Amino acid sequence: MLQISYIRQNTELVKEKLAVKHFGDLSVVDSILETDEQVRKLKTETEALQAGINVASKEIGMLMGKGEKEAAENKKTEVATNKSLLQNLAQQLADAEKKLHDTLILLPNLPHISVPKGKTPEENEVVREGGSKPALPATAVPHWELIKNYDLVDFETGVKITGSGFPLYKGKGAKLQRALIQYFLDYNTDAGYTEYLPPLMVNEASAYGTGQLPDKEGQMYHATADNFYLIPTAEVPITNIYRDEIVKESDLPIKMTGYTPCFRREAGSFGADVRGLNRVHQFDKVELVQIVHPDKSYEVLDEMVNHVENLLNTLELPYRILRLCGSDMSFASALTYDFEVYSAAQQKWLEVSSVSNFESFQTNRLKVRFKDADGKSQLVHSLNGSSLALPRIVACLLENNQTASGINLPAVLHRYFGEEKITV
């Protein structure tokens, strides 16, 4: 959530940055400032009236001590009247503060100065590419055919058990999932991240804290009886570990990683884009989260991008890194880099990771702070990134490494999978 003091002091800049994200109605900013002015005026009136009541209450005792009962009774009547007025003012203030909060949370995070001003994904900037695209034989097939040929995933039974978008991994398909998850976690913990295994459902406060609510309620599965939400990513529960806490500056950066299944109701369009593992409702992902000093967050963002890039290099997959344009960024992000791997059989790029700096947008909602050298409380910055989401990684590993004798696996997975290739 944006800080009202920043909006008040930088109104035109806020509007300019919201325009980069193509925020629909910039007049909301003016409405927020009008409500903020009302809140500050009501606070001043409330404090002044309360101060007057306090003074009058002391005078009553003094008058009674002097035996001036009539004057004391008049003062009591005055205090009673002002208390009634105070109650009314307090209600007006509470209503205005709620209106301010409810409008303020509609504003997305402001984009970093380096964010392109594009309106479509085609306007995202390619930062760099790595790896080599394989030359596949003419007999090469997409991963959904390979999955059938090697009996790795049973989509039909997944539909029977739950519904479309809930794949059932089996045999070597399940083994490959487990191998990738373990490798990703080991890779992250070797880099100094602490591993967590968080709950798969969160309460409303947690979803609000990381910016899923009120922006993405339609994309999350909602257990209405208990008002819990199935997590769309491990970012939500892991970042909330530090909600409402003051961390020690000496403990920064706080580096966390965790594996969870992820659940998303929105599965996208129809057709080839959602064939096989391209887009599903439930998928496995290993996540990175960092809580850092505000002066270090963009340095840490570069480190996290390099971390994910090196991970993709170990998987021997061709990839590219994109800097997302304004309209393609998430509600809470200030700057996001997407990683895409090349699917040789489909001849297209598939997103497998997003690495984002949220600056203080999430931590302002979460109230995660630290005390600086002067003892002043400051908001920390939060970052997160996928390391990695499995479905499209699996799709590209299968497609890009298919041979007549089986599917070759990158060397780093041999000890995790127990074999060098997947065979029938």
Order of alpha helices (4+ residues) and beta strands (2+ residues): alpha-alpha-alpha-alpha-beta-alpha-beta-alpha-beta-alpha-beta-beta-alpha-beta-beta-alpha-beta-beta-beta-alpha-beta-beta-beta-alpha-beta-beta-beta-alpha-beta-beta-alpha-beta
